[in-house]
């Protein structure tokens, strides 16, 4: 919990930044708010993919720290930084190649299209800064120092709101860019967050045992290949989960705007609740990786066991809150009666899936600590897309089992997919733990 709570606060603050962008753009016009929403839906999967690649660094460094191999920490960090910068530059190049082709072909109203592409044109230049921030964040967290992440996220939010104000409305001599100004503000925040994390990594006494700046490392393909072998499965497993929810939102469009809005309310709130077990899972990765590197396998297993128990206890609390205050939660998002009632009814299913969600994300976090990431990729793809989406399609759109249930069917599909993921990931964790025990016994 000591490791997890700063990560949780940082995750929530990042969500607040997106919330601030949407609200402040919406004060200009509905078109500006829509442009920010659409552009964000393009940007977030791209940056999330790089974030998944970089997440491998925390498990690598935690194992190196446990093994007291501090000289190798800097090399792993530099190689991850080269990977992150390469992909962030690729995104910038793709923007300038794709924009001329897409701007004429997309059937959006002209002002929405202009604002959307302007937003993307500004934010892509913040991509390298954010990716380098993620590298330094995972370096610090891998060494069990998570509080800087929280502090720098708070700094980012404090800069984001006034920067939005300046660039949206054209204050202090800046041009009034409307919703597109959020792109510049966010890019500035990304670079400030990188500068803050860089300063911490450079001056902190807590990180002196694994210094980054004594020696510079150029790209080494073999090292980068090892990092990518761990990071690519993490990136794709994150994408599988995010893209599933996006795909269901599209599939619900024929049911009407009220159904889509209700679904989005339930998903948005569930996403906020998910930050709690996700933060715990990230802490589990660090602690398990440290104990595996330290060859203390019993301690690693104990951490896994108690983390799952803690996750389930937290799920009981969050599920109870979701059920007891479903209408009040829905009222935060909408005043339309039909949307409110449907969203509140979906909250019951949202409460149910918090249990399997906690088990699957914490098990996946533990597996990352053991550096077993390919299994997460295969299991999440099968669970989310083969089981979850298929079952959701059958229940939501067909009369094969019961009369088509629309959004309820898809949410039952979510629960089914997450439950299968929880069972398979927990089983895989047991397999990996036994494999490590057998290897240690063979060396004894």
C-alpha positions in Angstrom: 0.0 0.0 0.0 2.9 2.3 0.7 4.1 1.8 -2.8 0.7 1.8 -4.4 -1.0 4.9 -3.0 1.3 7.5 -4.8 0.8 5.6 -8.0 -3.0 5.7 -7.5 -3.0 9.4 -6.9 -0.8 10.0 -10.0 -3.2 7.9 -12.1 -6.2 9.8 -10.9 -4.5 13.1 -11.5 -3.7 12.1 -15.1 -7.5 11.4 -15.5 -8.2 14.8 -14.0 -6.1 16.4 -16.7 -8.2 14.8 -19.4 -11.3 15.9 -17.5 -10.0 19.5 -17.3 -9.3 19.5 -21.0 -12.8 18.4 -21.9 -14.6 20.8 -19.5 -12.5 23.8 -20.5 -12.8 23.1 -24.2 -16.6 22.6 -23.7 -16.8 26.2 -22.3 -15.9 27.4 -25.7 -18.3 25.3 -27.7 -19.7 21.8 -28.2 -17.5 21.6 -31.4 -14.4 22.3 -29.4 -15.2 19.7 -26.8 -16.0 17.1 -29.5 -12.7 17.9 -31.2 -10.7 17.3 -28.0 -12.7 14.1 -27.3 -12.1 12.7 -30.8 -8.4 13.8 -31.0 -7.8 12.2 -27.5 -9.4 8.9 -28.7 -6.7 8.9 -31.5 -3.8 10.0 -29.3 -4.4 7.9 -26.1 -4.1 4.4 -27.8 -0.8 5.5 -29.4 0.8 6.9 -26.3 -0.7 3.9 -24.3 1.2 1.5 -26.6 4.5 3.2 -25.8 3.6 3.3 -22.1 3.1 -0.5 -22.2 6.6 -0.9 -23.8 8.2 1.2 -21.1 6.4 -0.6 -18.3 8.8 -3.5 -18.8 11.5 -1.4 -17.3 10.0 -1.4 -13.8 10.1 -5.2 -13.6 13.6 -5.3 -15.1 15.0 -2.8 -12.6 13.2 -4.3 -9.6 14.8 -7.7 -10.3 18.2 -6.0 -10.8 17.7 -4.1 -7.6 16.8 -7.4 -5.7 20.0 -9.0 -7.1 22.0 -5.9 -6.1 23.1 -5.5 -9.8 22.9 -1.7 -9.7 25.5 -1.2 -12.4 23.1 -2.7 -15.0 20.2 -0.4 -14.0 21.5 2.6 -16.0 22.1 0.5 -19.1 18.5 -0.9 -19.1 17.1 2.6 -18.5 19.0 4.1 -21.4 18.0 1.4 -23.8 14.4 1.8 -22.8 14.7 5.6 -23.4 16.1 4.9 -26.9 13.0 2.7 -27.6 10.6 5.3 -26.2 12.1 8.2 -28.2 12.2 6.2 -31.4 8.5 5.4 -31.2 7.5 8.9 -30.2 9.4 10.3 -33.2 7.6 7.8 -35.4 4.3 9.1 -34.2 5.3 12.7 -35.2 6.4 11.5 -38.6 3.1 9.5 -39.0 1.1 12.6 -38.2 2.7 14.7 -40.9 2.4 11.8 -43.4 -1.2 10.8 -42.6 -2.7 14.3 -42.0 -2.8 15.4 -45.7 -4.4 12.1 -46.7 -7.0 12.0 -43.9 -8.0 15.6 -43.7 -9.8 15.5 -47.0 -11.2 12.0 -46.7 -12.9 12.2 -43.2 -16.5 13.1 -43.3 -16.5 15.5 -40.3 -17.7 19.1 -40.2 -14.9 21.4 -41.3 -14.4 23.2 -37.9 -14.4 20.0 -35.9 -11.9 18.5 -38.3 -9.6 21.6 -38.2 -9.6 21.7 -34.4 -9.0 17.9 -34.1 -5.9 17.9 -36.4 -4.6 21.1 -34.9 -4.8 19.5 -31.4 -2.9 16.4 -32.7 -0.4 18.6 -34.4 0.5 20.3 -31.1 0.4 17.3 -28.8 2.6 15.0 -30.9 5.5 17.4 -30.1 5.0 16.6 -26.4 5.2 12.9 -27.1 9.0 12.5 -26.7 8.9 14.5 -23.4 6.1 12.3 -22.0 7.9 9.1 -23.1 11.1 10.1 -21.4 9.1 11.0 -18.3 7.7 7.5 -18.4 11.2 6.0 -18.6 12.4 8.0 -15.6 9.2 7.2 -13.7 9.7 3.5 -14.2 13.3 3.8 -13.3 12.3 5.5 -10.0 9.4 3.1 -9.3 11.5 0.0 -10.2 13.8 1.1 -7.3 10.7 1.3 -5.0 10.4 5.1 -5.0 6.9 5.9 -6.2 6.2 9.2 -4.3 8.0 11.4 -7.0 5.4 10.2 -9.5 2.6 11.6 -7.4 4.3 14.9 -6.7 5.2 15.5 -10.4 1.7 14.5 -11.5 0.3 17.2 -9.1 2.8 19.7 -10.6 1.5 18.7 -14.1 -2.1 19.3 -13.1 -1.2 22.7 -11.6 0.4 23.7 -14.9 -2.2 22.1 -17.2 -5.2 24.2 -16.0 -3.6 27.7 -16.4 -1.9 26.6 -19.7 -5.3 25.5 -21.0 -6.7 28.9 -20.1 -3.9 30.8 -21.8 -4.0 28.8 -25.1 -7.7 28.1 -25.3 -8.8 31.7 -24.8 -5.7 33.6 -26.0 -4.4 35.2 -22.9 -1.0 37.0 -22.3 -0.5 37.7 -26.0 -1.1 34.1 -27.1 -3.5 33.3 -30.0 -7.0 32.0 -29.0 -6.9 28.4 -30.3 -10.1 27.0 -28.7 -10.0 23.3 -28.0 -6.8 22.9 -30.0 -5.1 24.9 -27.3 -5.4 21.9 -25.0 -2.9 20.2 -27.3 -0.2 22.8 -26.7 -1.0 22.9 -22.9 -0.7 19.1 -22.7 2.6 19.1 -24.7 4.0 21.7 -22.3 2.9 19.7 -19.3 4.6 16.6 -20.7 7.9 18.3 -21.0 7.6 19.9 -17.5 6.9 16.5 -16.0 10.0 15.1 -17.8 12.1 18.0 -16.5 10.8 17.4 -13.0 11.5 13.7 -13.1 14.9 14.4 -14.6 15.8 16.8 -11.8 14.7 14.2 -9.2 16.7 11.4 -10.8 19.8 13.7 -11.0 19.7 15.1 -7.5 18.0 12.5 -5.4 20.0 10.8 -2.7 17.6 7.9 -2.7 18.7 6.9 -6.2 22.5 7.4 -5.8 23.1 3.6 -5.4 21.9 3.2 -9.0 23.1 6.4 -10.7 22.0 7.2 -14.3 24.4 9.9 -15.2 27.9 8.5 -14.6 28.0 6.9 -18.0 26.2 7.4 -21.3 24.9 4.4 -23.2 24.3 4.3 -27.0 21.7 2.0 -28.4 22.5 -1.7 -28.1 20.2 -3.9 -30.2 20.5 -7.0 -28.0 19.6 -5.1 -24.9 16.7 -3.4 -26.6 15.5 -6.7 -28.1 15.2 -8.1 -24.5 13.3 -5.1 -23.3 10.9 -5.2 -26.4 10.4 -9.0 -25.8 9.0 -8.0 -22.3 7.3 -4.7 -23.3 5.5 -5.6 -26.5 3.2 -8.1 -24.9 2.4 -5.6 -22.1 1.6 -2.9 -24.7 -0.7 -5.2 -26.7 -2.5 -6.6 -23.6 -3.3 -3.0 -22.6 -4.5 -2.3 -26.1 -6.8 -5.4 -26.1 -8.6 -4.2 -23.0 -8.9 -0.5 -24.1 -10.0 -1.4 -27.7 -12.6 -3.9 -26.4 -14.5 -1.1 -24.6 -14.1 1.2 -27.6 -15.4 -1.5 -29.9 -18.5 -2.1 -27.7 -19.3 1.6 -27.7 -19.3 1.5 -31.5 -21.5 -1.6 -31.6 -24.0 0.1 -29.3 -24.5 3.1 -31.7 -27.6 1.5 -33.4 -29.3 1.4 -30.0 -29.3 5.2 -29.8 -27.5 8.0 -28.2 -29.0 7.4 -24.7 -27.8 3.8 -24.6 -24.3 4.9 -25.7 -24.2 7.7 -23.1 -25.3 5.3 -20.3 -22.7 2.8 -21.4 -20.0 5.5 -21.4 -21.0 6.7 -17.9 -20.7 3.2 -16.5 -17.4 2.6 -18.3 -15.9 5.9 -17.2 -16.8 5.3 -13.6 -15.5 1.7 -13.8 -12.3 3.1 -15.2 -11.8 5.4 -12.2 -12.4 2.5 -9.8 -10.0 0.3 -11.8 -7.2 2.8 -10.9 -7.1 1.2 -7.4 -6.3 -2.4 -8.3 -4.2 -1.2 -11.2 -2.0 0.8 -8.9 -1.8 -2.1 -6.5 -0.7 -4.3 -9.4 2.0 -1.9 -10.4 3.3 -2.0 -6.8 3.1 -5.8 -6.9 5.3 -5.9 -10.0 8.0 -3.9 -8.2 7.9 -5.9 -4.9 7.7 -9.3 -6.6 10.5 -8.4 -9.1 12.7 -7.4 -6.2 12.1 -10.6 -4.2 12.7 -12.7 -7.4 15.9 -10.9 -8.0 16.9 -11.4 -4.4 16.1 -15.2 -4.8 13.5 -15.0 -2.0 10.8 -16.9 -3.8 8.7 -17.7 -0.8 8.5 -14.0 0.0 7.5 -13.3 -3.6 4.6 -15.9 -3.4 3.5 -14.4 -0.1 3.3 -10.9 -1.7 1.2 -12.3 -4.5 -1.2 -14.1 -2.2 -1.8 -11.1 0.1 -2.0 -8.7 -2.7 -4.9 -10.7 -4.2 -6.6 -10.8 -0.8 -6.1 -7.0 -0.4 -7.4 -6.5 -3.9 -10.6 -8.5 -3.2 -11.2 -6.6 0.1 -10.9 -3.3 -1.8 -13.3 -4.7 -4.5 -15.9 -5.4 -1.8 -15.7 -1.8 -0.6 -15.8 -0.3 -4.1 -18.6 -2.6 -5.3 -20.6 -1.7 -2.2 -20.2 2.0 -3.0 -21.1 1.4 -6.6 -24.3 -0.4 -5.7 -25.4 1.9 -2.8 -24.8 5.1 -4.7 -25.4 4.1 -8.3 -28.0 6.8 -8.9 -25.9 9.5 -7.2 -22.9 8.5 -9.3 -24.9 8.6 -12.5 -26.3 12.1 -11.6 -22.7 13.4 -11.6 -22.6 12.8 -15.4 -26.2 13.5 -16.6 -29.6 15.0 -15.7 -31.5 13.2 -18.4 -33.8 10.7 -16.7 -33.6 7.9 -19.3 -29.8 8.0 -19.4 -29.6 8.2 -15.7 -31.8 5.2 -15.1 -30.0 3.0 -17.6 -26.6 4.0 -16.3 -27.6 3.3 -12.8 -28.8 -0.2 -13.8 -25.5 -0.9 -15.5 -23.7 0.0 -12.3 -25.0 -3.3 -10.8 -23.0 -5.2 -13.5 -20.1 -2.8 -13.1 -20.0 -3.7 -9.4 -19.9 -7.4 -10.2 -16.9 -7.2 -12.6 -14.7 -5.4 -10.0 -13.9 -8.8 -8.3 -12.6 -10.6 -11.3 -11.0 -7.3 -12.5 -9.0 -7.1 -9.3 -7.8 -10.7 -9.5 -6.8 -10.5 -13.2 -4.9 -7.2 -13.0 -3.0 -8.1 -9.8 -2.1 -11.5 -11.2 -0.9 -9.8 -14.4 1.2 -7.4 -12.2 2.7 -10.3 -10.4 3.5 -12.1 -13.6 5.3 -9.0 -14.9 7.4 -9.1 -11.7 8.4 -12.7 -12.7 9.1 -11.3 -16.3 6.5 -13.5 -17.7 4.6 -11.2 -20.1 3.9 -13.3 -23.2 1.3 -15.4 -21.3 -0.5 -12.1 -20.4 -0.8 -11.2 -24.0 -2.3 -14.6 -25.1 -4.6 -14.8 -22.1 -5.9 -11.3 -22.4 -6.6 -11.6 -26.1 -8.4 -14.9 -25.6 -10.4 -13.7 -22.6 -11.4 -10.2 -23.8 -11.8 -10.7 -27.6 -12.7 -14.4 -28.0 -14.7 -15.0 -24.8 -15.8 -11.5 -23.7 -16.7 -9.9 -27.0 -18.2 -13.1 -28.5 -20.4 -13.7 -25.5 -21.4 -10.0 -25.5 -22.3 -10.1 -29.2 -24.5 -13.2 -28.7 -26.3 -11.8 -25.7 -26.5 -8.2 -26.8 -27.4 -8.5 -30.5 -28.9 -12.0 -31.1 -31.8 -14.1 -29.8 -29.8 -17.3 -29.8 -29.8 -17.8 -26.0 -32.2 -15.1 -24.7 -33.9 -12.2 -26.5 -31.3 -9.5 -27.4 -30.4 -7.6 -24.3 -28.4 -4.7 -25.8 -25.9 -3.1 -23.4 -26.7 -5.6 -20.6 -25.5 -8.4 -22.9 -22.2 -6.7 -23.6 -21.6 -6.0 -19.9 -22.3 -9.7 -19.1 -19.7 -10.4 -21.8 -17.2 -8.1 -20.0 -17.8 -10.0 -16.7 -17.3 -13.3 -18.5 -14.1 -12.2 -20.2 -12.6 -10.7 -17.1 -13.6 -13.9 -15.1 -11.8 -16.1 -17.6 -8.8 -13.8 -17.5 -8.7 -13.9 -13.7 -8.8 -17.7 -13.7 -6.2 -18.2 -16.4 -3.8 -15.5 -15.1 -4.0 -16.9 -11.5 -3.4 -20.4 -12.9 -0.4 -19.1 -14.9 1.0 -17.4 -11.9 0.9 -20.7 -10.0 2.7 -22.4 -12.9 5.4 -19.8 -13.0 5.9 -19.9 -9.3 6.3 -23.7 -9.4 8.8 -23.3 -12.3 10.9 -20.9 -10.3 10.8 -23.2 -7.3 11.9 -26.1 -9.4 14.8 -24.1 -10.9 15.9 -23.0 -7.5 15.8 -26.5 -6.1 17.8 -27.8 -9.1 20.6 -25.3 -8.3 20.6 -26.1 -4.6 
